[in-house]
Amino acid sequence: MDRFFTALPGGRLLPPTQLAEMRWTVPTAMRQPLTCGGHTWGHGGDLEGFTVRTGFTADGGRSVVVANGTGGDERAVRGLVDRAL
């Protein structure tokens, strides 16, 4: 998953026009501000027994996948994504 989230925004999976189209969004939680400035793109989901949150920089230079047991503190998980990026 981490390799995918690095390759996608880095331009290694889609041509530039398709990547630009992918980044055109309606208001959604997929783009979050970082405490250091800038934004992270990502997606989260819950699997049986786990909560998963992802984040990657717009250029694909950095990415992170955080998985924890269900019932974990959402703020703490998002904090880990923020600190990693």
N, C-alpha and C positions, 0 to 999 in steps of 0.2 A: 504494500500500500504506500509506503514511504517513497519507494522508487517511482511509482506512478505519479504521486503528487509533486515530485521534483521534475520529472520529465514533462508533464503536461504544461505547466506555465513557462517552462524553459524553452518551449517551442520545438521539442523533439517528437511530439506525437501528432500535432495538427499544423496545417499551413497557417500563416499569419492571419488570413481573413477569417478562417474558422475559429481561431483562438480569440480574435477580437469579438466575434459574434457570441462566443461562449461567455465572455466577460460582461456582455451587455445584460444587465439584470433589472429586475423590479425590486422594490424594497424587500430585503430578505436578510436572514441572519448569517448568510454564508460569508459575508465580508464584515470583519470585526476590527475595531481600532486596537492598536498596540499601545502600551503605556510609553514606549520609547518613541512614538510617532509612527506614521505609516499605518498600514493595515495588513491583516492576515486574511487569507481566503481559506475556507475549510468546510468540513461537513462532519456532522456527528451522527451517531446512531446507537441504538441499544441492541445488543444480542443477548441471548439467554445467558444470564450470569455476568454480563459485562456492559459497561458504558464505554463507548469509544468516541474520542474527539480528535480531529485532525486540524492541522494548520500548515499553511505554506505561504511564503512570500510571493509577491506578484511576478518576480522574475524566476522563481523556482530555485533560487540559490539556497534556501533553507526550508526544511519541512520537519514536521514532527507528528507522530501518532501516539496518542495516550490512551491506554486501555486500563480500566480499573473495575473492580467488582461493583455490581449494581448496588446502589444505595450510597455511593461515594458522593462527596460534596462537590456539586457542580462548579461552584466558584473556585475551589481548589484545583479542579481539573483544568478549567480555563486559565487559571493562573500559571499552571505548568506549561501550557501551550504558549502563553504570553512570554514567559521567561526563556523558553527554548528559542523563540524567534527573535 
